Amino acid sequence: MVVMASSRLLTRADLDALPDDGLRHELIDGQFVMSPAPGNDHQTVAGSLFWMLRNVVRGTELKVLSAPYDVVLGPNVVQPDVVLAARRDYSADDLPVPPILAVEVLSPSTARRDRGRKRELYADAGVTHYWIVDPQAPSVTTYELVDGAYAETAHVSGDDTLTIEQPVSMRLTPTELLQD
């Protein structure tokens, strides 16, 4: 992960002016944050979650997308690994409002930020549900926004199964997320 510092706070226009270089670009607290392409386990888990959620929300008012896709949280532009929002809230280019659910799949280069600053950004923006998935454990931790802060609602690892009721009803088993 690389953070590009500037003598001024950078904006969405600055982000949009970057060339497409294959890196994941986010704008956090006025600085560009660039991450390398994620590894195999990360992509397998993110893809599994995307397809599971897509099957659950198919035919509903909800839509799920996977990174790279910009989510605008005030002056910050982030790219959760998986994002769930009302269909009507998506624009052609980004999600200009907080999603219902943001999912971050941990990578060595992003884990600290996903558990720290991005979690704070999501809470401050009013993202109701936040999940952190660790492919190495493997584990899933779910959070719900309560009085402006995230409260852990569940943690499951290995072959244990988690039944989720909100924001959608589904079951997750961490080891199954790693299966092709």
N, C-alpha and C positions, 0 to 999 in steps of 0.2 A: 504494500500500500504506500502511495506517495501522496503527501499533502503539499500543494503548491501555495506558498504564502505570497501575499501581494501587499503593496503599500496602501492599498485601498480594499474595501469590501467588494468582492466580486458579485456579479448579478446573474440572473437567468440569461440575459443577453450575452454576457461573456461566456457562459456555459454553451449556449447555442452556437457561438462562433468557433468553438473548438473543432478541429478536423476529426473525422472518424478514424481513430487509430487502433480500434479493436479493444481498447481498455474500457472499463466501466467508470464513467464519470459521474460524480455527485457534487452538489454544492451544499456545503455544511458550514454554517456560521461565517459565510462570506469567503470561504476558501474552497478551491477545487480539491476533491479527494478522488484519486484514481486507484483502482484496484486491478490486479492482473486477472485474466480469465480464470474462473474457478476450476477446480480439479474434478476428477471422475466421480468420486463419492458425493461431492457437493451437487453436481449436476444431476446425478441419479436421484438423489433425495428430492431436490427441487422439482424435477420432472414428475416424480411419483406424486408429490403433493399437488402439483398443478392438475394432473389428470384425475386424481381422486376428488378434488374440489370441483373440477369442471363437471364431472359426472353427477355430483350432488346438486349443483346449481343449474344444470341444463334445464331450460324451459321456465326458469324463474326470472324475477326482476334483478337477480344478481349476476355479476360477470367476474370471472377470474382471469388474470393475466400473469405472465411470468417476466422476469427481467430479461433483457433490459427494457424498462418502461419507466418514464419519469413520473414521480408522485411529488406534487408541489405542496409543500408545507410552509406557507408564508414565504419568507425569502430563501428557504432551503429547498433543494431539489434532490430527492433520494430515489434509489431504485431497489425496493425490497425484492427479494427473490421471488416471492409470490404475493400478489395483492388481490383483495376481494372488495368490490364496491358495487353500489347500485349501477345498473347499466346506464341509466340516464346521467350519471355523474362523470363518465369518461368523455374526454374530447378526442379528436382524431390524433392528437399529439401527446397527451398526458392525462393525468388524473389531477385536476386543479383543486380538489377538495380532499380532506382526509378520508382514507378508506375505512371500511368496517373492520378489515383484518389486514395486517402486515405480517409476513413471515420472513424471517431471516434464517438462512442455513449457514452455520458457522464454517469459516475457513480460517486457517492459521493467520492470514493477513487481515481478516475483518472481525474476528471474534471479540476483541476488546471493544471496538467501536459498536458492534451490534448489541453487546450487553450493556454498553454505557451510553454514549452520546445519542446514538440512533434511538435507543429505547426512550431516552428523555424527550427527544424530538417528537416521537410518536405520541407519547403521553401528553405533552404540551399542546399538540395539534388536535387532540381529542380522538385519536384512533382507538376505538373501543376494545379491540382484541389484538394481541400481539403474541406470536409464537416464535420461540427460538428452538431450532432443531440442530443437534450436534451429531453429525454423521459418525464421528470417531467413537462416541460413547456406546452405541447410538442412543440418543434420548430426544424427547420432546418435552418442552416446558411451555405451558400456556398461561397467559396473563389476561386479566380483564381490568379495564379502567374503572377505578372506584374513587370518587372524590378527587379526581385529577391526578391520581397516581396508580401505577400498576400493582395489582395484587395477584400473586401466583394462584392460579386455580387448579393446576395439575402439573405433575411431573411423572413421566413414565420412561423407563429405559428397557433396552434389550427386547425380550419376547413378551413383555407385559403389554396389555392392550388398554388403550385409553378410549373411553366413550365420551365424545364431545357433543354437547347439545347446542352451544352458541358459539359463533354466529350461525352455524349450520350443524345439522346432526350427522355425525360420522364416527367411525372407529379408526384409530391409528395404532399400529404396532411398529415401533422404531426399526426393528430389524427388517421388517417387510418393506420399508421405504428404500432400503438398499438393494432390493432384488430387481434385476432387470426384467 
